[in-house]
Amino acid sequence: LNQDGYTDWYLPAVNEVFLLYNGRYVIQNFELNAGAYMTSNEADLSRVQYISFPNGSSYTGTKSSTYYVRCVRK
């Protein structure tokens, strides 16, 4: 991702998305009611791990499904 002059953005791992979830009200701009945020963790070749922002639970779903993403920088 090349955004705002930076090229070091990446898709965060599940533990990093949990940190975003815990700070969601401070960080803001998350889809809280029905948002499922994809992580970089794969369950297998066709499934990915995601975090449900309405409840903070971790699930696996197909890679072809639609998820929100929140890229982060180091």
Distance bins in CASP14 RR format, pairs under 12 A and 6 or more apart:
PFRMAT RR
TARGET T0000
AUTHOR 0000-0000-0000
RMODE 2
METHOD distances of the structure
MODEL  1
1 7 1 0 0 1 0 0 0 0 0 0 0
1 8 0 0 0 0 1 0 0 0 0 0 0
1 9 1 1 0 0 0 0 0 0 0 0 0
1 10 1 0 0 1 0 0 0 0 0 0 0
1 11 0 0 0 0 1 0 0 0 0 0 0
1 69 0 0 0 0 1 0 0 0 0 0 0
1 70 0 0 0 0 0 1 0 0 0 0 0
1 71 1 0 1 0 0 0 0 0 0 0 0
1 72 0 0 0 0 0 1 0 0 0 0 0
1 73 0 0 0 0 1 0 0 0 0 0 0
2 8 0 0 0 0 1 0 0 0 0 0 0
2 9 1 0 0 1 0 0 0 0 0 0 0
2 71 0 0 0 0 0 1 0 0 0 0 0
2 73 0 0 0 0 0 1 0 0 0 0 0
3 9 1 0 0 1 0 0 0 0 0 0 0
3 10 0 0 0 0 0 1 0 0 0 0 0
3 69 0 0 0 0 0 1 0 0 0 0 0
3 70 0 0 0 0 0 1 0 0 0 0 0
3 71 1 0 0 1 0 0 0 0 0 0 0
3 72 0 0 0 0 0 1 0 0 0 0 0
3 73 0 0 0 0 1 0 0 0 0 0 0
4 71 0 0 0 0 0 1 0 0 0 0 0
4 73 0 0 0 0 1 0 0 0 0 0 0
5 73 0 0 0 0 0 1 0 0 0 0 0
6 71 0 0 0 0 1 0 0 0 0 0 0
6 72 0 0 0 0 0 1 0 0 0 0 0
6 73 1 0 0 1 0 0 0 0 0 0 0
6 74 0 0 0 0 0 1 0 0 0 0 0
7 71 0 0 0 0 0 1 0 0 0 0 0
7 73 0 0 0 0 1 0 0 0 0 0 0
7 74 0 0 0 0 0 1 0 0 0 0 0
8 71 0 0 0 0 1 0 0 0 0 0 0
8 72 0 0 0 0 1 0 0 0 0 0 0
8 73 1 0 1 0 0 0 0 0 0 0 0
8 74 1 0 1 0 0 0 0 0 0 0 0
9 40 0 0 0 0 0 1 0 0 0 0 0
9 69 0 0 0 0 0 1 0 0 0 0 0
9 70 0 0 0 0 0 1 0 0 0 0 0
9 71 1 0 1 0 0 0 0 0 0 0 0
9 72 1 0 0 1 0 0 0 0 0 0 0
9 73 1 0 1 0 0 0 0 0 0 0 0
9 74 0 0 0 0 1 0 0 0 0 0 0
10 16 0 0 0 0 1 0 0 0 0 0 0
10 17 0 0 0 0 0 1 0 0 0 0 0
10 39 0 0 0 0 0 1 0 0 0 0 0
10 40 1 0 0 1 0 0 0 0 0 0 0
10 69 0 0 0 0 0 1 0 0 0 0 0
10 70 0 0 0 0 0 1 0 0 0 0 0
10 71 1 0 0 1 0 0 0 0 0 0 0
10 72 1 0 0 1 0 0 0 0 0 0 0
10 73 1 0 0 1 0 0 0 0 0 0 0
10 74 1 0 0 1 0 0 0 0 0 0 0
11 17 0 0 0 0 1 0 0 0 0 0 0
11 20 0 0 0 0 0 1 0 0 0 0 0
11 37 0 0 0 0 1 0 0 0 0 0 0
11 38 1 0 0 1 0 0 0 0 0 0 0
11 39 1 0 0 1 0 0 0 0 0 0 0
11 40 1 0 1 0 0 0 0 0 0 0 0
11 41 0 0 0 0 1 0 0 0 0 0 0
11 42 0 0 0 0 0 1 0 0 0 0 0
11 48 0 0 0 0 1 0 0 0 0 0 0
11 49 0 0 0 0 0 1 0 0 0 0 0
11 50 0 0 0 0 0 1 0 0 0 0 0
11 67 0 0 0 0 0 1 0 0 0 0 0
11 68 0 0 0 0 0 1 0 0 0 0 0
11 69 1 0 0 1 0 0 0 0 0 0 0
11 70 0 0 0 0 1 0 0 0 0 0 0
11 71 1 0 0 1 0 0 0 0 0 0 0
11 72 0 0 0 0 1 0 0 0 0 0 0
11 73 0 0 0 0 0 1 0 0 0 0 0
12 18 0 0 0 0 1 0 0 0 0 0 0
12 19 0 0 0 0 1 0 0 0 0 0 0
12 20 1 0 0 1 0 0 0 0 0 0 0
12 21 0 0 0 0 0 1 0 0 0 0 0
12 37 0 0 0 0 1 0 0 0 0 0 0
12 38 0 0 0 0 1 0 0 0 0 0 0
12 39 1 0 0 1 0 0 0 0 0 0 0
12 40 1 0 0 1 0 0 0 0 0 0 0
12 41 0 0 0 0 1 0 0 0 0 0 0
12 49 0 0 0 0 0 1 0 0 0 0 0
12 50 0 0 0 0 0 1 0 0 0 0 0
12 51 0 0 0 0 1 0 0 0 0 0 0
12 69 0 0 0 0 1 0 0 0 0 0 0
12 70 1 0 0 1 0 0 0 0 0 0 0
12 71 1 0 0 1 0 0 0 0 0 0 0
12 72 1 0 1 0 0 0 0 0 0 0 0
12 73 0 0 0 0 0 1 0 0 0 0 0
12 74 0 0 0 0 0 1 0 0 0 0 0
13 19 0 0 0 0 1 0 0 0 0 0 0
13 20 0 0 0 0 0 1 0 0 0 0 0
13 37 0 0 0 0 0 1 0 0 0 0 0
13 38 0 0 0 0 0 1 0 0 0 0 0
13 39 1 0 1 0 0 0 0 0 0 0 0
13 40 1 0 1 0 0 0 0 0 0 0 0
13 41 1 0 1 0 0 0 0 0 0 0 0
13 42 0 0 0 0 0 1 0 0 0 0 0
13 48 0 0 0 0 0 1 0 0 0 0 0
13 49 0 0 0 0 1 0 0 0 0 0 0
13 50 0 0 0 0 0 1 0 0 0 0 0
13 51 0 0 0 0 0 1 0 0 0 0 0
13 58 0 0 0 0 0 1 0 0 0 0 0
13 72 0 0 0 0 1 0 0 0 0 0 0
14 20 0 0 0 0 0 1 0 0 0 0 0
14 21 0 0 0 0 0 1 0 0 0 0 0
14 37 0 0 0 0 1 0 0 0 0 0 0
14 38 0 0 0 0 1 0 0 0 0 0 0
14 39 1 0 1 0 0 0 0 0 0 0 0
14 40 1 0 0 1 0 0 0 0 0 0 0
14 41 1 0 1 0 0 0 0 0 0 0 0
14 42 0 0 0 0 0 1 0 0 0 0 0
14 43 0 0 0 0 0 1 0 0 0 0 0
14 48 0 0 0 0 1 0 0 0 0 0 0
14 49 1 0 1 0 0 0 0 0 0 0 0
14 50 0 0 0 0 1 0 0 0 0 0 0
14 51 1 0 0 1 0 0 0 0 0 0 0
14 56 0 0 0 0 0 1 0 0 0 0 0
14 57 0 0 0 0 0 1 0 0 0 0 0
14 58 1 0 0 1 0 0 0 0 0 0 0
14 59 0 0 0 0 0 1 0 0 0 0 0
14 60 0 0 0 0 0 1 0 0 0 0 0
15 21 0 0 0 0 0 1 0 0 0 0 0
15 22 0 0 0 0 0 1 0 0 0 0 0
15 39 0 0 0 0 1 0 0 0 0 0 0
15 40 0 0 0 0 0 1 0 0 0 0 0
15 41 0 0 0 0 1 0 0 0 0 0 0
15 49 0 0 0 0 0 1 0 0 0 0 0
15 51 0 0 0 0 0 1 0 0 0 0 0
15 58 0 0 0 0 1 0 0 0 0 0 0
15 72 0 0 0 0 0 1 0 0 0 0 0
16 22 0 0 0 0 0 1 0 0 0 0 0
16 23 0 0 0 0 0 1 0 0 0 0 0
16 37 0 0 0 0 0 1 0 0 0 0 0
16 38 0 0 0 0 0 1 0 0 0 0 0
16 39 1 0 0 1 0 0 0 0 0 0 0
16 40 0 0 0 0 1 0 0 0 0 0 0
16 41 0 0 0 0 1 0 0 0 0 0 0
16 49 0 0 0 0 0 1 0 0 0 0 0
16 51 0 0 0 0 1 0 0 0 0 0 0
16 70 0 0 0 0 1 0 0 0 0 0 0
16 71 0 0 0 0 0 1 0 0 0 0 0
16 72 1 0 0 1 0 0 0 0 0 0 0
16 73 0 0 0 0 0 1 0 0 0 0 0
16 74 0 0 0 0 0 1 0 0 0 0 0
17 23 0 0 0 0 0 1 0 0 0 0 0
17 24 0 0 0 0 0 1 0 0 0 0 0
17 27 0 0 0 0 0 1 0 0 0 0 0
17 30 0 0 0 0 0 1 0 0 0 0 0
17 35 0 0 0 0 0 1 0 0 0 0 0
17 36 0 0 0 0 0 1 0 0 0 0 0
17 37 1 0 1 0 0 0 0 0 0 0 0
17 38 0 0 0 0 1 0 0 0 0 0 0
17 39 1 0 1 0 0 0 0 0 0 0 0
17 40 0 0 0 0 1 0 0 0 0 0 0
17 41 0 0 0 0 1 0 0 0 0 0 0
17 48 0 0 0 0 0 1 0 0 0 0 0
17 49 0 0 0 0 1 0 0 0 0 0 0
17 50 0 0 0 0 1 0 0 0 0 0 0
17 51 1 0 1 0 0 0 0 0 0 0 0
17 52 0 0 0 0 0 1 0 0 0 0 0
17 53 0 0 0 0 1 0 0 0 0 0 0
17 56 0 0 0 0 1 0 0 0 0 0 0
17 57 0 0 0 0 0 1 0 0 0 0 0
17 58 0 0 0 0 1 0 0 0 0 0 0
17 59 0 0 0 0 0 1 0 0 0 0 0
17 67 0 0 0 0 0 1 0 0 0 0 0
17 68 0 0 0 0 0 1 0 0 0 0 0
17 69 0 0 0 0 1 0 0 0 0 0 0
17 70 1 0 0 1 0 0 0 0 0 0 0
17 71 0 0 0 0 0 1 0 0 0 0 0
17 72 0 0 0 0 1 0 0 0 0 0 0
18 24 0 0 0 0 0 1 0 0 0 0 0
18 37 0 0 0 0 0 1 0 0 0 0 0
18 39 0 0 0 0 1 0 0 0 0 0 0
18 41 0 0 0 0 0 1 0 0 0 0 0
18 49 0 0 0 0 0 1 0 0 0 0 0
18 50 0 0 0 0 0 1 0 0 0 0 0
18 51 1 0 0 1 0 0 0 0 0 0 0
18 52 0 0 0 0 0 1 0 0 0 0 0
18 53 0 0 0 0 0 1 0 0 0 0 0
18 56 1 0 0 1 0 0 0 0 0 0 0
18 57 0 0 0 0 0 1 0 0 0 0 0
18 58 1 0 0 1 0 0 0 0 0 0 0
18 70 0 0 0 0 0 1 0 0 0 0 0
19 26 0 0 0 0 0 1 0 0 0 0 0
19 27 0 0 0 0 1 0 0 0 0 0 0
19 37 0 0 0 0 0 1 0 0 0 0 0
19 39 0 0 0 0 0 1 0 0 0 0 0
19 51 0 0 0 0 0 1 0 0 0 0 0
19 56 0 0 0 0 0 1 0 0 0 0 0
19 70 0 0 0 0 0 1 0 0 0 0 0
19 72 0 0 0 0 1 0 0 0 0 0 0
20 26 0 0 0 0 0 1 0 0 0 0 0
20 27 1 0 0 1 0 0 0 0 0 0 0
20 28 0 0 0 0 0 1 0 0 0 0 0
20 29 0 0 0 0 0 1 0 0 0 0 0
20 30 1 0 0 1 0 0 0 0 0 0 0
20 32 0 0 0 0 0 1 0 0 0 0 0
20 35 0 0 0 0 0 1 0 0 0 0 0
20 37 1 0 0 1 0 0 0 0 0 0 0
20 38 0 0 0 0 0 1 0 0 0 0 0
20 39 0 0 0 0 0 1 0 0 0 0 0
20 51 0 0 0 0 1 0 0 0 0 0 0
20 53 0 0 0 0 1 0 0 0 0 0 0
20 56 0 0 0 0 0 1 0 0 0 0 0
20 68 0 0 0 0 0 1 0 0 0 0 0
20 69 0 0 0 0 0 1 0 0 0 0 0
20 70 1 0 1 0 0 0 0 0 0 0 0
20 71 0 0 0 0 0 1 0 0 0 0 0
20 72 1 0 0 1 0 0 0 0 0 0 0
21 27 0 0 0 0 1 0 0 0 0 0 0
21 30 0 0 0 0 1 0 0 0 0 0 0
21 31 0 0 0 0 0 1 0 0 0 0 0
21 32 0 0 0 0 1 0 0 0 0 0 0
21 35 0 0 0 0 0 1 0 0 0 0 0
21 36 0 0 0 0 0 1 0 0 0 0 0
21 37 1 0 0 1 0 0 0 0 0 0 0
21 39 0 0 0 0 0 1 0 0 0 0 0
21 50 0 0 0 0 0 1 0 0 0 0 0
21 51 1 0 1 0 0 0 0 0 0 0 0
21 52 0 0 0 0 1 0 0 0 0 0 0
21 53 1 0 0 1 0 0 0 0 0 0 0
21 54 0 0 0 0 0 1 0 0 0 0 0
21 55 0 0 0 0 1 0 0 0 0 0 0
21 56 1 0 1 0 0 0 0 0 0 0 0
21 57 0 0 0 0 1 0 0 0 0 0 0
21 58 0 0 0 0 1 0 0 0 0 0 0
21 68 0 0 0 0 0 1 0 0 0 0 0
21 70 0 0 0 0 1 0 0 0 0 0 0
22 30 0 0 0 0 0 1 0 0 0 0 0
22 51 0 0 0 0 0 1 0 0 0 0 0
22 53 0 0 0 0 0 1 0 0 0 0 0
22 56 0 0 0 0 1 0 0 0 0 0 0
23 29 0 0 0 0 0 1 0 0 0 0 0
23 30 0 0 0 0 1 0 0 0 0 0 0
23 32 0 0 0 0 0 1 0 0 0 0 0
23 53 0 0 0 0 0 1 0 0 0 0 0
23 56 0 0 0 0 0 1 0 0 0 0 0
23 70 0 0 0 0 0 1 0 0 0 0 0
24 30 1 0 1 0 0 0 0 0 0 0 0
24 31 0 0 0 0 1 0 0 0 0 0 0
24 32 1 0 0 1 0 0 0 0 0 0 0
24 33 0 0 0 0 0 1 0 0 0 0 0
24 35 0 0 0 0 0 1 0 0 0 0 0
24 37 0 0 0 0 1 0 0 0 0 0 0
24 51 0 0 0 0 0 1 0 0 0 0 0
24 52 0 0 0 0 0 1 0 0 0 0 0
24 53 1 0 0 1 0 0 0 0 0 0 0
24 54 0 0 0 0 0 1 0 0 0 0 0
24 55 0 0 0 0 0 1 0 0 0 0 0
24 56 0 0 0 0 1 0 0 0 0 0 0
24 68 0 0 0 0 0 1 0 0 0 0 0
24 70 0 0 0 0 1 0 0 0 0 0 0
25 32 0 0 0 0 1 0 0 0 0 0 0
25 53 0 0 0 0 0 1 0 0 0 0 0
27 37 0 0 0 0 0 1 0 0 0 0 0
27 53 0 0 0 0 0 1 0 0 0 0 0
27 70 0 0 0 0 1 0 0 0 0 0 0
27 72 0 0 0 0 0 1 0 0 0 0 0
28 70 0 0 0 0 0 1 0 0 0 0 0
29 37 0 0 0 0 0 1 0 0 0 0 0
29 53 0 0 0 0 0 1 0 0 0 0 0
29 68 0 0 0 0 0 1 0 0 0 0 0
29 70 0 0 0 0 1 0 0 0 0 0 0
30 36 0 0 0 0 0 1 0 0 0 0 0
30 37 1 0 0 1 0 0 0 0 0 0 0
30 51 0 0 0 0 0 1 0 0 0 0 0
30 52 0 0 0 0 0 1 0 0 0 0 0
30 53 1 0 1 0 0 0 0 0 0 0 0
30 54 0 0 0 0 0 1 0 0 0 0 0
30 56 0 0 0 0 0 1 0 0 0 0 0
30 68 1 0 0 1 0 0 0 0 0 0 0
30 69 0 0 0 0 0 1 0 0 0 0 0
30 70 1 0 0 1 0 0 0 0 0 0 0
31 37 0 0 0 0 1 0 0 0 0 0 0
31 51 0 0 0 0 0 1 0 0 0 0 0
31 52 0 0 0 0 0 1 0 0 0 0 0
31 53 1 0 0 1 0 0 0 0 0 0 0
31 54 0 0 0 0 1 0 0 0 0 0 0
31 66 0 0 0 0 0 1 0 0 0 0 0
31 67 0 0 0 0 0 1 0 0 0 0 0
31 68 1 0 1 0 0 0 0 0 0 0 0
31 69 0 0 0 0 0 1 0 0 0 0 0
31 70 0 0 0 0 1 0 0 0 0 0 0
32 51 0 0 0 0 0 1 0 0 0 0 0
32 52 0 0 0 0 0 1 0 0 0 0 0
32 53 1 0 1 0 0 0 0 0 0 0 0
32 54 1 0 0 1 0 0 0 0 0 0 0
32 55 0 0 0 0 0 1 0 0 0 0 0
32 56 0 0 0 0 0 1 0 0 0 0 0
32 68 0 0 0 0 0 1 0 0 0 0 0
33 52 0 0 0 0 0 1 0 0 0 0 0
33 53 0 0 0 0 1 0 0 0 0 0 0
33 54 1 0 0 1 0 0 0 0 0 0 0
33 55 0 0 0 0 0 1 0 0 0 0 0
33 68 0 0 0 0 0 1 0 0 0 0 0
34 52 0 0 0 0 1 0 0 0 0 0 0
34 53 0 0 0 0 1 0 0 0 0 0 0
34 54 1 0 0 1 0 0 0 0 0 0 0
34 55 0 0 0 0 0 1 0 0 0 0 0
34 66 0 0 0 0 0 1 0 0 0 0 0
34 67 0 0 0 0 0 1 0 0 0 0 0
34 68 0 0 0 0 1 0 0 0 0 0 0
35 50 0 0 0 0 1 0 0 0 0 0 0
35 51 0 0 0 0 1 0 0 0 0 0 0
35 52 1 0 0 1 0 0 0 0 0 0 0
35 53 1 0 1 0 0 0 0 0 0 0 0
35 54 1 0 0 1 0 0 0 0 0 0 0
35 55 0 0 0 0 0 1 0 0 0 0 0
35 56 0 0 0 0 0 1 0 0 0 0 0
35 57 0 0 0 0 0 1 0 0 0 0 0
35 59 0 0 0 0 0 1 0 0 0 0 0
35 65 0 0 0 0 0 1 0 0 0 0 0
35 66 0 0 0 0 0 1 0 0 0 0 0
35 67 0 0 0 0 1 0 0 0 0 0 0
35 68 1 0 1 0 0 0 0 0 0 0 0
35 69 0 0 0 0 0 1 0 0 0 0 0
35 70 0 0 0 0 0 1 0 0 0 0 0
36 48 0 0 0 0 0 1 0 0 0 0 0
36 49 0 0 0 0 0 1 0 0 0 0 0
36 50 1 0 1 0 0 0 0 0 0 0 0
36 51 1 0 0 1 0 0 0 0 0 0 0
36 52 1 0 1 0 0 0 0 0 0 0 0
36 53 1 0 0 1 0 0 0 0 0 0 0
36 54 0 0 0 0 1 0 0 0 0 0 0
36 55 0 0 0 0 0 1 0 0 0 0 0
36 56 0 0 0 0 0 1 0 0 0 0 0
36 57 0 0 0 0 1 0 0 0 0 0 0
36 58 0 0 0 0 0 1 0 0 0 0 0
36 59 1 0 0 1 0 0 0 0 0 0 0
36 60 0 0 0 0 0 1 0 0 0 0 0
36 61 0 0 0 0 1 0 0 0 0 0 0
36 62 0 0 0 0 0 1 0 0 0 0 0
36 65 0 0 0 0 1 0 0 0 0 0 0
36 66 0 0 0 0 1 0 0 0 0 0 0
36 67 1 0 1 0 0 0 0 0 0 0 0
36 68 1 0 0 1 0 0 0 0 0 0 0
36 69 0 0 0 0 0 1 0 0 0 0 0
36 70 0 0 0 0 0 1 0 0 0 0 0
37 48 0 0 0 0 0 1 0 0 0 0 0
37 49 0 0 0 0 0 1 0 0 0 0 0
37 50 1 0 0 1 0 0 0 0 0 0 0
37 51 1 0 1 0 0 0 0 0 0 0 0
37 52 0 0 0 0 1 0 0 0 0 0 0
37 53 1 0 0 1 0 0 0 0 0 0 0
37 54 0 0 0 0 0 1 0 0 0 0 0
37 56 0 0 0 0 1 0 0 0 0 0 0
37 57 0 0 0 0 0 1 0 0 0 0 0
37 58 0 0 0 0 0 1 0 0 0 0 0
37 59 0 0 0 0 0 1 0 0 0 0 0
37 66 0 0 0 0 0 1 0 0 0 0 0
37 67 1 0 0 1 0 0 0 0 0 0 0
37 68 1 0 1 0 0 0 0 0 0 0 0
37 69 1 0 0 1 0 0 0 0 0 0 0
37 70 1 0 1 0 0 0 0 0 0 0 0
37 71 0 0 0 0 0 1 0 0 0 0 0
37 72 0 0 0 0 0 1 0 0 0 0 0
38 47 0 0 0 0 0 1 0 0 0 0 0
38 48 1 0 1 0 0 0 0 0 0 0 0
38 49 0 0 0 0 1 0 0 0 0 0 0
38 50 1 0 1 0 0 0 0 0 0 0 0
38 51 0 0 0 0 1 0 0 0 0 0 0
38 52 0 0 0 0 0 1 0 0 0 0 0
38 53 0 0 0 0 0 1 0 0 0 0 0
38 58 0 0 0 0 0 1 0 0 0 0 0
38 59 0 0 0 0 0 1 0 0 0 0 0
38 60 0 0 0 0 0 1 0 0 0 0 0
38 61 0 0 0 0 1 0 0 0 0 0 0
38 62 0 0 0 0 0 1 0 0 0 0 0
38 63 0 0 0 0 1 0 0 0 0 0 0
38 64 0 0 0 0 0 1 0 0 0 0 0
38 65 0 0 0 0 1 0 0 0 0 0 0
38 66 0 0 0 0 1 0 0 0 0 0 0
38 67 1 1 0 0 0 0 0 0 0 0 0
38 68 1 0 0 1 0 0 0 0 0 0 0
38 69 1 0 1 0 0 0 0 0 0 0 0
38 70 0 0 0 0 1 0 0 0 0 0 0
38 71 0 0 0 0 0 1 0 0 0 0 0
39 47 0 0 0 0 0 1 0 0 0 0 0
39 48 1 0 0 1 0 0 0 0 0 0 0
39 49 1 0 1 0 0 0 0 0 0 0 0
39 50 1 0 0 1 0 0 0 0 0 0 0
39 51 1 0 0 1 0 0 0 0 0 0 0
39 52 0 0 0 0 0 1 0 0 0 0 0
39 58 0 0 0 0 1 0 0 0 0 0 0
39 59 0 0 0 0 0 1 0 0 0 0 0
39 60 0 0 0 0 0 1 0 0 0 0 0
39 61 0 0 0 0 0 1 0 0 0 0 0
39 63 0 0 0 0 0 1 0 0 0 0 0
39 67 0 0 0 0 1 0 0 0 0 0 0
39 68 0 0 0 0 0 1 0 0 0 0 0
39 69 0 0 0 0 1 0 0 0 0 0 0
39 70 0 0 0 0 1 0 0 0 0 0 0
39 71 0 0 0 0 0 1 0 0 0 0 0
39 72 0 0 0 0 0 1 0 0 0 0 0
40 48 0 0 0 0 1 0 0 0 0 0 0
40 49 0 0 0 0 1 0 0 0 0 0 0
40 50 0 0 0 0 0 1 0 0 0 0 0
40 51 0 0 0 0 0 1 0 0 0 0 0
40 63 0 0 0 0 0 1 0 0 0 0 0
40 67 0 0 0 0 0 1 0 0 0 0 0
40 69 0 0 0 0 1 0 0 0 0 0 0
40 70 0 0 0 0 0 1 0 0 0 0 0
40 71 0 0 0 0 0 1 0 0 0 0 0
40 72 0 0 0 0 0 1 0 0 0 0 0
41 47 0 0 0 0 1 0 0 0 0 0 0
41 48 1 0 0 1 0 0 0 0 0 0 0
41 49 1 0 1 0 0 0 0 0 0 0 0
41 50 0 0 0 0 1 0 0 0 0 0 0
41 51 0 0 0 0 0 1 0 0 0 0 0
41 58 0 0 0 0 1 0 0 0 0 0 0
41 59 0 0 0 0 0 1 0 0 0 0 0
41 60 0 0 0 0 1 0 0 0 0 0 0
41 61 0 0 0 0 0 1 0 0 0 0 0
41 63 0 0 0 0 0 1 0 0 0 0 0
42 48 1 0 1 0 0 0 0 0 0 0 0
42 49 1 0 0 1 0 0 0 0 0 0 0
42 50 0 0 0 0 0 1 0 0 0 0 0
42 60 0 0 0 0 1 0 0 0 0 0 0
42 61 0 0 0 0 0 1 0 0 0 0 0
42 62 0 0 0 0 0 1 0 0 0 0 0
42 63 0 0 0 0 1 0 0 0 0 0 0
43 49 1 0 1 0 0 0 0 0 0 0 0
43 50 0 0 0 0 1 0 0 0 0 0 0
43 58 0 0 0 0 0 1 0 0 0 0 0
43 59 0 0 0 0 1 0 0 0 0 0 0
43 60 1 0 1 0 0 0 0 0 0 0 0
43 61 1 0 0 1 0 0 0 0 0 0 0
43 62 0 0 0 0 1 0 0 0 0 0 0
43 63 0 0 0 0 1 0 0 0 0 0 0
44 60 0 0 0 0 1 0 0 0 0 0 0
44 61 0 0 0 0 0 1 0 0 0 0 0
44 62 0 0 0 0 0 1 0 0 0 0 0
44 63 0 0 0 0 1 0 0 0 0 0 0
45 62 0 0 0 0 0 1 0 0 0 0 0
45 63 0 0 0 0 1 0 0 0 0 0 0
46 60 0 0 0 0 1 0 0 0 0 0 0
46 61 0 0 0 0 1 0 0 0 0 0 0
46 62 1 0 0 1 0 0 0 0 0 0 0
46 63 1 0 1 0 0 0 0 0 0 0 0
46 64 0 0 0 0 1 0 0 0 0 0 0
46 65 0 0 0 0 0 1 0 0 0 0 0
47 59 0 0 0 0 1 0 0 0 0 0 0
47 60 1 0 1 0 0 0 0 0 0 0 0
47 61 1 0 1 0 0 0 0 0 0 0 0
47 62 1 0 1 0 0 0 0 0 0 0 0
47 63 1 0 0 1 0 0 0 0 0 0 0
47 64 0 0 0 0 1 0 0 0 0 0 0
47 65 0 0 0 0 1 0 0 0 0 0 0
47 67 0 0 0 0 0 1 0 0 0 0 0
48 58 0 0 0 0 0 1 0 0 0 0 0
48 59 0 0 0 0 1 0 0 0 0 0 0
48 60 1 0 0 1 0 0 0 0 0 0 0
48 61 1 0 0 1 0 0 0 0 0 0 0
48 62 1 0 0 1 0 0 0 0 0 0 0
48 63 1 0 1 0 0 0 0 0 0 0 0
48 64 0 0 0 0 1 0 0 0 0 0 0
48 65 0 0 0 0 1 0 0 0 0 0 0
48 66 0 0 0 0 0 1 0 0 0 0 0
48 67 1 0 0 1 0 0 0 0 0 0 0
48 69 0 0 0 0 0 1 0 0 0 0 0
49 57 0 0 0 0 0 1 0 0 0 0 0
49 58 1 0 0 1 0 0 0 0 0 0 0
49 59 1 0 0 1 0 0 0 0 0 0 0
49 60 1 0 1 0 0 0 0 0 0 0 0
49 61 1 0 0 1 0 0 0 0 0 0 0
49 62 0 0 0 0 0 1 0 0 0 0 0
49 63 0 0 0 0 0 1 0 0 0 0 0
49 67 0 0 0 0 0 1 0 0 0 0 0
50 56 0 0 0 0 0 1 0 0 0 0 0
50 57 0 0 0 0 1 0 0 0 0 0 0
50 58 1 0 0 1 0 0 0 0 0 0 0
50 59 1 0 1 0 0 0 0 0 0 0 0
50 60 1 0 0 1 0 0 0 0 0 0 0
50 61 1 0 0 1 0 0 0 0 0 0 0
50 62 0 0 0 0 0 1 0 0 0 0 0
50 63 0 0 0 0 0 1 0 0 0 0 0
50 65 0 0 0 0 1 0 0 0 0 0 0
50 66 0 0 0 0 0 1 0 0 0 0 0
50 67 1 0 1 0 0 0 0 0 0 0 0
50 68 0 0 0 0 1 0 0 0 0 0 0
50 69 0 0 0 0 1 0 0 0 0 0 0
50 70 0 0 0 0 0 1 0 0 0 0 0
51 57 1 0 0 1 0 0 0 0 0 0 0
51 58 1 0 1 0 0 0 0 0 0 0 0
51 59 1 0 0 1 0 0 0 0 0 0 0
51 60 0 0 0 0 0 1 0 0 0 0 0
51 61 0 0 0 0 0 1 0 0 0 0 0
51 67 0 0 0 0 1 0 0 0 0 0 0
51 68 0 0 0 0 1 0 0 0 0 0 0
51 69 0 0 0 0 0 1 0 0 0 0 0
51 70 0 0 0 0 1 0 0 0 0 0 0
52 58 1 0 0 1 0 0 0 0 0 0 0
52 59 1 0 0 1 0 0 0 0 0 0 0
52 60 0 0 0 0 0 1 0 0 0 0 0
52 61 0 0 0 0 0 1 0 0 0 0 0
52 67 0 0 0 0 0 1 0 0 0 0 0
52 68 0 0 0 0 0 1 0 0 0 0 0
53 59 0 0 0 0 0 1 0 0 0 0 0
53 67 0 0 0 0 0 1 0 0 0 0 0
53 68 1 0 0 1 0 0 0 0 0 0 0
53 70 0 0 0 0 1 0 0 0 0 0 0
59 65 0 0 0 0 0 1 0 0 0 0 0
59 67 0 0 0 0 0 1 0 0 0 0 0
60 67 0 0 0 0 0 1 0 0 0 0 0
61 67 0 0 0 0 1 0 0 0 0 0 0
END
